[in-house]
């Protein structure tokens, strides 16, 4: 019977020891995460990260000049679905209803950019 009590006492002591170790580990982690949160809050800016702003007035003036136009771009050659074996290709484009001008005051105007990859 003495051996049985000794085994039970040993199990209880191990359980208590594991309980305290586990609680100590949890307490250490929670303090660390709270200190990390406070450090991150101190660094992080407050308020909205993105703010919508009005477009520059220069663009508004150009938009009114172009409002009556509906530019369209067509590819004349090569034909759709064409298989091209050459390393150089001549591309023909047709642009309709795109007035090309430069505003004298703003030195800006509509442009066309083609990017072939």
HELIX and SHEET records of a PDB file:
HELIX    1   1 UNK A    2  UNK A   43  1                                  42    
HELIX    2   2 UNK A   57  UNK A   66  1                                  10    
SHEET    1   A 2 UNK A  72  UNK A  77  0                                        
SHEET    2   A 2 UNK A  92  UNK A  96 -1                                        
END                                                                             
